[in-house]
Amino acid sequence: MRTTCVLTAALLAGAVLAGGAPAAVADETPSPPPSTDATAPTEAGTSFRTAAAVRPGQLATAGASTGDYLYWVFPADAGQNATVRARVALPPAAQRHGAQTWQLDVYDGLRRRQACTFGASTATAQKDTESVELACHLRTVRAWAEQSSNDPLPGSYYVRLTVTGLADDDLGLPARTEVRADVADAGGSRAVDGSLTAPLVPGASTAEDVKQPKQAVAAAAPEDGWTSGTWSSRWIWTAAGAALAALAGLAGYALTRGAGRPSRMSPSA
Protein backbone atom coordinates (compact mmCIF):
# COMPACT_ATOMS: atom_id res chain seq x y z
CA MET A 1 0.00 0.00 0.00
CA ARG A 2 2.83 2.36 0.89
CA THR A 3 4.60 1.66 -2.38
CA THR A 4 1.43 2.33 -4.36
CA CYS A 5 0.92 5.72 -2.68
CA VAL A 6 4.50 6.80 -3.36
CA LEU A 7 4.26 5.78 -7.02
CA THR A 8 0.95 7.59 -7.40
CA ALA A 9 2.38 10.81 -5.94
CA ALA A 10 5.40 10.60 -8.25
CA LEU A 11 3.21 10.11 -11.31
CA LEU A 12 0.95 13.03 -10.36
CA ALA A 13 3.95 15.32 -9.88
CA GLY A 14 5.35 14.25 -13.23
CA ALA A 15 2.02 14.95 -14.96
CA VAL A 16 1.82 18.43 -13.45
CA LEU A 17 5.40 19.20 -14.47
CA ALA A 18 4.95 17.89 -17.99
CA GLY A 19 1.60 19.53 -18.50
CA GLY A 20 2.83 22.99 -17.48
CA ALA A 21 6.12 22.87 -19.33
CA PRO A 22 4.89 24.36 -22.63
CA ALA A 23 3.80 27.54 -20.88
CA ALA A 24 7.30 27.97 -19.46
CA VAL A 25 9.14 27.61 -22.74
CA ALA A 26 6.69 29.42 -24.98
CA ASP A 27 8.48 32.05 -27.05
CA GLU A 28 5.42 34.04 -28.00
CA THR A 29 2.23 35.15 -26.33
CA PRO A 30 -0.73 36.85 -28.03
CA SER A 31 -0.25 40.61 -28.22
CA PRO A 32 -2.62 42.65 -26.09
CA PRO A 33 -5.14 44.86 -27.88
CA PRO A 34 -4.11 48.48 -28.44
CA SER A 35 -4.64 50.68 -25.44
CA THR A 36 -7.44 53.25 -25.51
CA ASP A 37 -5.85 55.13 -22.61
CA ALA A 38 -6.22 58.88 -23.06
CA THR A 39 -2.68 59.27 -21.72
CA ALA A 40 -1.17 57.71 -24.83
CA PRO A 41 1.16 60.26 -26.44
CA THR A 42 -0.02 62.11 -29.54
CA GLU A 43 3.34 63.71 -30.24
CA ALA A 44 6.83 62.28 -30.67
CA GLY A 45 10.14 63.59 -29.45
CA THR A 46 12.84 64.81 -31.81
CA SER A 47 15.83 63.37 -29.91
CA PHE A 48 16.76 60.84 -27.23
CA ARG A 49 16.40 63.54 -24.57
CA THR A 50 12.89 64.54 -25.63
CA ALA A 51 11.55 61.05 -26.47
CA ALA A 52 7.83 60.67 -25.72
CA ALA A 53 7.21 58.10 -22.97
CA VAL A 54 4.78 55.33 -23.94
CA ARG A 55 3.66 52.33 -21.92
CA PRO A 56 3.64 48.83 -23.42
CA GLY A 57 0.39 48.25 -25.30
CA GLN A 58 -0.35 51.93 -25.83
CA LEU A 59 -0.80 53.18 -29.37
CA ALA A 60 1.29 56.33 -29.75
CA THR A 61 0.45 58.64 -32.63
CA ALA A 62 2.18 61.67 -34.06
CA GLY A 63 2.11 63.99 -37.04
CA ALA A 64 5.43 64.83 -38.61
CA SER A 65 7.18 66.20 -41.63
CA THR A 66 8.89 63.67 -43.88
CA GLY A 67 12.56 63.73 -42.94
CA ASP A 68 12.05 64.33 -39.20
CA TYR A 69 13.54 61.98 -36.61
CA LEU A 70 10.79 60.74 -34.28
CA TYR A 71 11.54 59.25 -30.84
CA TRP A 72 9.55 57.31 -28.24
CA VAL A 73 10.71 55.47 -25.12
CA PHE A 74 9.16 52.51 -23.23
CA PRO A 75 10.26 50.24 -20.32
CA ALA A 76 11.23 46.57 -20.66
CA ASP A 77 12.24 44.37 -17.73
CA ALA A 78 14.37 41.26 -17.35
CA GLY A 79 12.91 38.11 -18.89
CA GLN A 80 10.65 39.98 -21.29
CA ASN A 81 10.34 39.98 -25.07
CA ALA A 82 9.58 43.30 -26.74
CA THR A 83 8.11 43.81 -30.20
CA VAL A 84 7.86 47.30 -31.68
CA ARG A 85 5.53 47.99 -34.60
CA ALA A 86 5.16 51.19 -36.59
CA ARG A 87 2.86 52.36 -39.36
CA VAL A 88 3.33 55.47 -41.45
CA ALA A 89 0.46 56.98 -43.42
CA LEU A 90 2.14 58.61 -46.39
CA PRO A 91 1.10 61.79 -48.22
CA PRO A 92 -1.22 61.40 -51.21
CA ALA A 93 0.47 59.88 -54.22
CA ALA A 94 -0.21 63.01 -56.27
CA GLN A 95 2.06 65.00 -53.94
CA ARG A 96 4.96 62.56 -54.02
CA HIS A 97 7.72 62.30 -56.59
CA GLY A 98 9.01 58.79 -55.94
CA ALA A 99 9.44 55.92 -53.52
CA GLN A 100 10.17 56.38 -49.82
CA THR A 101 12.24 54.13 -47.54
CA TRP A 102 11.46 54.22 -43.81
CA GLN A 103 13.50 52.69 -40.98
CA LEU A 104 12.66 51.65 -37.40
CA ASP A 105 15.53 51.46 -34.89
CA VAL A 106 15.44 50.43 -31.21
CA TYR A 107 18.12 51.45 -28.69
CA ASP A 108 18.60 50.44 -25.05
CA GLY A 109 19.22 52.73 -22.08
CA LEU A 110 22.89 53.03 -23.06
CA ARG A 111 21.80 54.10 -26.55
CA ARG A 112 23.16 50.93 -28.10
CA ARG A 113 21.24 49.92 -31.20
CA GLN A 114 19.62 46.53 -30.64
CA ALA A 115 19.38 43.87 -33.33
CA CYS A 116 15.97 42.64 -34.48
CA THR A 117 15.56 38.86 -34.36
CA PHE A 118 12.80 39.12 -36.94
CA GLY A 119 10.54 41.70 -38.50
CA ALA A 120 11.01 44.22 -41.31
CA SER A 121 12.72 47.18 -39.65
CA THR A 122 13.26 48.81 -43.06
CA ALA A 123 10.60 49.04 -45.75
CA THR A 124 10.19 50.88 -49.05
CA ALA A 125 6.87 52.31 -50.19
CA GLN A 126 6.36 52.91 -53.89
CA LYS A 127 4.93 56.18 -55.15
CA ASP A 128 1.35 54.89 -55.23
CA THR A 129 1.51 53.14 -51.81
CA GLU A 130 -0.70 54.68 -49.13
CA SER A 131 1.20 53.45 -46.05
CA VAL A 132 4.22 51.49 -44.90
CA GLU A 133 4.48 49.13 -41.90
CA LEU A 134 7.59 48.15 -39.95
CA ALA A 135 8.32 45.80 -37.03
CA CYS A 136 11.24 44.81 -34.83
CA HIS A 137 11.24 41.89 -32.36
CA LEU A 138 14.06 42.24 -29.84
CA ARG A 139 16.01 39.52 -28.11
CA THR A 140 14.90 38.56 -24.61
CA VAL A 141 15.92 41.17 -22.05
CA ARG A 142 18.60 39.75 -19.75
CA ALA A 143 18.94 40.44 -16.04
CA TRP A 144 22.64 41.18 -16.52
CA ALA A 145 25.40 40.74 -19.09
CA GLU A 146 29.16 41.01 -19.51
CA GLN A 147 30.50 44.50 -20.21
CA SER A 148 31.77 43.46 -23.63
CA SER A 149 28.38 42.11 -24.78
CA ASN A 150 25.55 43.97 -26.44
CA ASP A 151 22.76 42.01 -24.75
CA PRO A 152 19.52 43.92 -24.08
CA LEU A 153 19.28 44.88 -20.40
CA PRO A 154 16.39 46.05 -18.16
CA GLY A 155 15.49 49.70 -18.48
CA SER A 156 14.39 52.23 -21.07
CA TYR A 157 14.18 51.36 -24.75
CA TYR A 158 14.16 54.10 -27.36
CA VAL A 159 12.29 53.83 -30.66
CA ARG A 160 13.48 55.95 -33.55
CA LEU A 161 11.46 56.25 -36.76
CA THR A 162 12.63 58.17 -39.81
CA VAL A 163 12.77 58.14 -43.58
CA THR A 164 16.16 57.16 -44.99
CA GLY A 165 15.52 57.47 -48.71
CA LEU A 166 13.21 59.70 -50.75
CA ALA A 167 13.12 62.19 -53.59
CA ASP A 168 14.46 65.61 -52.63
CA ASP A 169 11.16 67.26 -53.57
CA ASP A 170 9.32 65.06 -51.02
CA LEU A 171 11.31 66.34 -48.07
CA GLY A 172 8.98 68.07 -45.61
CA LEU A 173 5.71 66.54 -46.81
CA PRO A 174 3.29 65.74 -43.92
CA ALA A 175 2.95 62.17 -42.63
CA ARG A 176 1.03 60.44 -39.84
CA THR A 177 2.74 57.81 -37.68
CA GLU A 178 1.58 55.13 -35.23
CA VAL A 179 3.94 53.26 -32.92
CA ARG A 180 3.16 50.48 -30.46
CA ALA A 181 5.49 48.46 -28.22
CA ASP A 182 4.23 45.09 -26.92
CA VAL A 183 6.04 43.41 -24.03
CA ALA A 184 5.49 39.80 -22.90
CA ASP A 185 7.22 37.45 -20.46
CA ALA A 186 9.57 35.02 -22.19
CA GLY A 187 9.19 32.31 -19.51
CA GLY A 188 11.52 30.67 -17.03
CA SER A 189 13.52 28.88 -19.73
CA ARG A 190 15.02 32.25 -20.75
CA ALA A 191 15.80 33.42 -17.22
CA VAL A 192 19.37 33.90 -16.02
CA ASP A 193 20.86 34.37 -12.57
CA GLY A 194 22.12 37.73 -11.38
CA SER A 195 20.72 41.22 -11.72
CA LEU A 196 21.72 44.83 -12.26
CA THR A 197 21.97 47.25 -9.36
CA ALA A 198 19.36 49.39 -11.11
CA PRO A 199 17.66 49.37 -14.52
CA LEU A 200 19.25 51.42 -17.30
CA VAL A 201 16.99 54.46 -17.10
CA PRO A 202 18.67 57.74 -18.14
CA GLY A 203 18.17 60.44 -15.55
CA ALA A 204 17.71 57.95 -12.67
CA SER A 205 20.83 57.20 -10.66
CA THR A 206 19.31 55.28 -7.75
CA ALA A 207 16.60 52.72 -7.26
CA GLU A 208 14.38 55.38 -5.68
CA ASP A 209 14.85 57.64 -8.70
CA VAL A 210 13.78 54.76 -10.94
CA LYS A 211 10.49 54.48 -9.08
CA GLN A 212 9.88 58.23 -9.39
CA PRO A 213 11.99 59.54 -12.28
CA LYS A 214 12.92 63.21 -12.01
CA GLN A 215 13.73 63.66 -15.67
CA ALA A 216 11.04 63.86 -18.34
CA VAL A 217 13.27 61.74 -20.57
CA ALA A 218 13.03 58.77 -18.20
CA ALA A 219 10.39 56.24 -19.19
CA ALA A 220 7.81 55.23 -16.61
CA ALA A 221 8.61 52.02 -14.80
CA PRO A 222 6.48 48.91 -15.44
CA GLU A 223 3.16 48.97 -13.67
CA ASP A 224 4.21 46.19 -11.29
CA GLY A 225 7.67 47.69 -10.71
CA TRP A 226 11.14 46.60 -11.77
CA THR A 227 12.13 43.01 -10.99
CA SER A 228 15.53 43.03 -12.71
CA GLY A 229 15.90 39.27 -12.44
CA THR A 230 14.92 38.87 -8.77
CA TRP A 231 12.14 36.45 -9.68
CA SER A 232 11.40 34.10 -12.55
CA SER A 233 9.14 31.12 -13.15
CA ARG A 234 12.28 29.00 -13.45
CA TRP A 235 12.26 28.81 -9.66
CA ILE A 236 8.93 26.98 -9.82
CA TRP A 237 10.23 24.40 -12.30
CA THR A 238 13.41 23.91 -10.30
CA ALA A 239 11.41 23.25 -7.12
CA ALA A 240 8.99 20.96 -8.96
CA GLY A 241 11.88 19.02 -10.49
CA ALA A 242 13.51 18.58 -7.09
CA ALA A 243 10.23 17.37 -5.59
CA LEU A 244 9.75 14.91 -8.44
CA ALA A 245 13.27 13.57 -8.04
CA ALA A 246 12.72 13.11 -4.29
CA LEU A 247 9.47 11.22 -4.89
CA ALA A 248 11.11 9.03 -7.50
CA GLY A 249 13.89 8.24 -5.04
CA LEU A 250 11.42 7.27 -2.34
CA ALA A 251 9.54 5.09 -4.80
CA GLY A 252 12.73 3.33 -5.86
CA TYR A 253 13.78 2.79 -2.28
CA ALA A 254 10.37 1.34 -1.39
CA LEU A 255 10.47 -1.02 -4.36
CA THR A 256 13.99 -2.31 -3.74
CA ARG A 257 13.38 -2.68 -0.01
CA GLY A 258 10.21 -4.67 -0.64
CA ALA A 259 11.94 -6.95 -3.17
CA GLY A 260 14.80 -7.74 -0.80
CA ARG A 261 12.68 -8.86 2.14
CA PRO A 262 12.54 -12.63 2.76
CA SER A 263 9.04 -13.97 2.40
CA ARG A 264 7.30 -15.17 5.54
CA MET A 265 5.96 -18.70 5.11
CA SER A 266 3.97 -20.58 7.62
CA PRO A 267 5.75 -23.71 9.00
CA SER A 268 4.80 -27.01 7.48
CA ALA A 269 2.29 -29.02 9.42
C-alpha positions as CSV (number, residue, x, y, z in Angstrom):
1,M,0.0,0.0,0.0
2,R,2.8,2.4,0.9
3,T,4.6,1.7,-2.4
4,T,1.4,2.3,-4.4
5,C,0.9,5.7,-2.7
6,V,4.5,6.8,-3.4
7,L,4.3,5.8,-7.0
8,T,0.9,7.6,-7.4
9,A,2.4,10.8,-5.9
10,A,5.4,10.6,-8.3
11,L,3.2,10.1,-11.3
12,L,1.0,13.0,-10.4
13,A,3.9,15.3,-9.9
14,G,5.3,14.3,-13.2
15,A,2.0,15.0,-15.0
16,V,1.8,18.4,-13.4
17,L,5.4,19.2,-14.5
18,A,5.0,17.9,-18.0
19,G,1.6,19.5,-18.5
20,G,2.8,23.0,-17.5
21,A,6.1,22.9,-19.3
22,P,4.9,24.4,-22.6
23,A,3.8,27.5,-20.9
24,A,7.3,28.0,-19.5
25,V,9.1,27.6,-22.7
26,A,6.7,29.4,-25.0
27,D,8.5,32.1,-27.0
28,E,5.4,34.0,-28.0
29,T,2.2,35.1,-26.3
30,P,-0.7,36.8,-28.0
31,S,-0.3,40.6,-28.2
32,P,-2.6,42.7,-26.1
33,P,-5.1,44.9,-27.9
34,P,-4.1,48.5,-28.4
35,S,-4.6,50.7,-25.4
36,T,-7.4,53.3,-25.5
37,D,-5.8,55.1,-22.6
38,A,-6.2,58.9,-23.1
39,T,-2.7,59.3,-21.7
40,A,-1.2,57.7,-24.8
41,P,1.2,60.3,-26.4
42,T,0.0,62.1,-29.5
43,E,3.3,63.7,-30.2
44,A,6.8,62.3,-30.7
45,G,10.1,63.6,-29.4
46,T,12.8,64.8,-31.8
47,S,15.8,63.4,-29.9
48,F,16.8,60.8,-27.2
49,R,16.4,63.5,-24.6
50,T,12.9,64.5,-25.6
51,A,11.5,61.0,-26.5
52,A,7.8,60.7,-25.7
53,A,7.2,58.1,-23.0
54,V,4.8,55.3,-23.9
55,R,3.7,52.3,-21.9
56,P,3.6,48.8,-23.4
57,G,0.4,48.2,-25.3
58,Q,-0.3,51.9,-25.8
59,L,-0.8,53.2,-29.4
60,A,1.3,56.3,-29.8
61,T,0.5,58.6,-32.6
62,A,2.2,61.7,-34.1
63,G,2.1,64.0,-37.0
64,A,5.4,64.8,-38.6
65,S,7.2,66.2,-41.6
66,T,8.9,63.7,-43.9
67,G,12.6,63.7,-42.9
68,D,12.0,64.3,-39.2
69,Y,13.5,62.0,-36.6
70,L,10.8,60.7,-34.3
71,Y,11.5,59.2,-30.8
72,W,9.5,57.3,-28.2
73,V,10.7,55.5,-25.1
74,F,9.2,52.5,-23.2
75,P,10.3,50.2,-20.3
76,A,11.2,46.6,-20.7
77,D,12.2,44.4,-17.7
78,A,14.4,41.3,-17.3
79,G,12.9,38.1,-18.9
80,Q,10.6,40.0,-21.3
81,N,10.3,40.0,-25.1
82,A,9.6,43.3,-26.7
83,T,8.1,43.8,-30.2
84,V,7.9,47.3,-31.7
85,R,5.5,48.0,-34.6
86,A,5.2,51.2,-36.6
87,R,2.9,52.4,-39.4
88,V,3.3,55.5,-41.5
89,A,0.5,57.0,-43.4
90,L,2.1,58.6,-46.4
91,P,1.1,61.8,-48.2
92,P,-1.2,61.4,-51.2
93,A,0.5,59.9,-54.2
94,A,-0.2,63.0,-56.3
95,Q,2.1,65.0,-53.9
96,R,5.0,62.6,-54.0
97,H,7.7,62.3,-56.6
98,G,9.0,58.8,-55.9
99,A,9.4,55.9,-53.5
100,Q,10.2,56.4,-49.8
101,T,12.2,54.1,-47.5
102,W,11.5,54.2,-43.8
103,Q,13.5,52.7,-41.0
104,L,12.7,51.7,-37.4
105,D,15.5,51.5,-34.9
106,V,15.4,50.4,-31.2
107,Y,18.1,51.5,-28.7
108,D,18.6,50.4,-25.0
109,G,19.2,52.7,-22.1
110,L,22.9,53.0,-23.1
111,R,21.8,54.1,-26.5
112,R,23.2,50.9,-28.1
113,R,21.2,49.9,-31.2
114,Q,19.6,46.5,-30.6
115,A,19.4,43.9,-33.3
116,C,16.0,42.6,-34.5
117,T,15.6,38.9,-34.4
118,F,12.8,39.1,-36.9
119,G,10.5,41.7,-38.5
120,A,11.0,44.2,-41.3
121,S,12.7,47.2,-39.6
122,T,13.3,48.8,-43.1
123,A,10.6,49.0,-45.7
124,T,10.2,50.9,-49.1
125,A,6.9,52.3,-50.2
126,Q,6.4,52.9,-53.9
127,K,4.9,56.2,-55.2
128,D,1.3,54.9,-55.2
129,T,1.5,53.1,-51.8
130,E,-0.7,54.7,-49.1
131,S,1.2,53.4,-46.1
132,V,4.2,51.5,-44.9
133,E,4.5,49.1,-41.9
134,L,7.6,48.2,-40.0
135,A,8.3,45.8,-37.0
136,C,11.2,44.8,-34.8
137,H,11.2,41.9,-32.4
138,L,14.1,42.2,-29.8
139,R,16.0,39.5,-28.1
140,T,14.9,38.6,-24.6
141,V,15.9,41.2,-22.1
142,R,18.6,39.8,-19.8
143,A,18.9,40.4,-16.0
144,W,22.6,41.2,-16.5
145,A,25.4,40.7,-19.1
146,E,29.2,41.0,-19.5
147,Q,30.5,44.5,-20.2
148,S,31.8,43.5,-23.6
149,S,28.4,42.1,-24.8
150,N,25.5,44.0,-26.4
151,D,22.8,42.0,-24.7
152,P,19.5,43.9,-24.1
153,L,19.3,44.9,-20.4
154,P,16.4,46.0,-18.2
155,G,15.5,49.7,-18.5
156,S,14.4,52.2,-21.1
157,Y,14.2,51.4,-24.8
158,Y,14.2,54.1,-27.4
159,V,12.3,53.8,-30.7
160,R,13.5,55.9,-33.6
161,L,11.5,56.2,-36.8
162,T,12.6,58.2,-39.8
163,V,12.8,58.1,-43.6
164,T,16.2,57.2,-45.0
165,G,15.5,57.5,-48.7
166,L,13.2,59.7,-50.7
167,A,13.1,62.2,-53.6
168,D,14.5,65.6,-52.6
169,D,11.2,67.3,-53.6
170,D,9.3,65.1,-51.0
171,L,11.3,66.3,-48.1
172,G,9.0,68.1,-45.6
173,L,5.7,66.5,-46.8
174,P,3.3,65.7,-43.9
175,A,2.9,62.2,-42.6
176,R,1.0,60.4,-39.8
177,T,2.7,57.8,-37.7
178,E,1.6,55.1,-35.2
179,V,3.9,53.3,-32.9
180,R,3.2,50.5,-30.5
181,A,5.5,48.5,-28.2
182,D,4.2,45.1,-26.9
183,V,6.0,43.4,-24.0
184,A,5.5,39.8,-22.9
185,D,7.2,37.5,-20.5
186,A,9.6,35.0,-22.2
187,G,9.2,32.3,-19.5
188,G,11.5,30.7,-17.0
189,S,13.5,28.9,-19.7
190,R,15.0,32.3,-20.8
191,A,15.8,33.4,-17.2
192,V,19.4,33.9,-16.0
193,D,20.9,34.4,-12.6
194,G,22.1,37.7,-11.4
195,S,20.7,41.2,-11.7
196,L,21.7,44.8,-12.3
197,T,22.0,47.3,-9.4
198,A,19.4,49.4,-11.1
199,P,17.7,49.4,-14.5
200,L,19.2,51.4,-17.3
201,V,17.0,54.5,-17.1
202,P,18.7,57.7,-18.1
203,G,18.2,60.4,-15.5
204,A,17.7,58.0,-12.7
205,S,20.8,57.2,-10.7
206,T,19.3,55.3,-7.8
207,A,16.6,52.7,-7.3
208,E,14.4,55.4,-5.7
209,D,14.8,57.6,-8.7
210,V,13.8,54.8,-10.9
211,K,10.5,54.5,-9.1
212,Q,9.9,58.2,-9.4
213,P,12.0,59.5,-12.3
214,K,12.9,63.2,-12.0
215,Q,13.7,63.7,-15.7
216,A,11.0,63.9,-18.3
217,V,13.3,61.7,-20.6
218,A,13.0,58.8,-18.2
219,A,10.4,56.2,-19.2
220,A,7.8,55.2,-16.6
221,A,8.6,52.0,-14.8
222,P,6.5,48.9,-15.4
223,E,3.2,49.0,-13.7
224,D,4.2,46.2,-11.3
225,G,7.7,47.7,-10.7
226,W,11.1,46.6,-11.8
227,T,12.1,43.0,-11.0
228,S,15.5,43.0,-12.7
229,G,15.9,39.3,-12.4
230,T,14.9,38.9,-8.8
231,W,12.1,36.4,-9.7
232,S,11.4,34.1,-12.6
233,S,9.1,31.1,-13.1
234,R,12.3,29.0,-13.4
235,W,12.3,28.8,-9.7
236,I,8.9,27.0,-9.8
237,W,10.2,24.4,-12.3
238,T,13.4,23.9,-10.3
239,A,11.4,23.2,-7.1
240,A,9.0,21.0,-9.0
241,G,11.9,19.0,-10.5
242,A,13.5,18.6,-7.1
243,A,10.2,17.4,-5.6
244,L,9.7,14.9,-8.4
245,A,13.3,13.6,-8.0
246,A,12.7,13.1,-4.3
247,L,9.5,11.2,-4.9
248,A,11.1,9.0,-7.5
249,G,13.9,8.2,-5.0
250,L,11.4,7.3,-2.3
251,A,9.5,5.1,-4.8
252,G,12.7,3.3,-5.9
253,Y,13.8,2.8,-2.3
254,A,10.4,1.3,-1.4
255,L,10.5,-1.0,-4.4
256,T,14.0,-2.3,-3.7
257,R,13.4,-2.7,0.0
258,G,10.2,-4.7,-0.6
259,A,11.9,-6.9,-3.2
260,G,14.8,-7.7,-0.8
261,R,12.7,-8.9,2.1
262,P,12.5,-12.6,2.8
263,S,9.0,-14.0,2.4
264,R,7.3,-15.2,5.5
265,M,6.0,-18.7,5.1
266,S,4.0,-20.6,7.6
267,P,5.7,-23.7,9.0
268,S,4.8,-27.0,7.5
269,A,2.3,-29.0,9.4
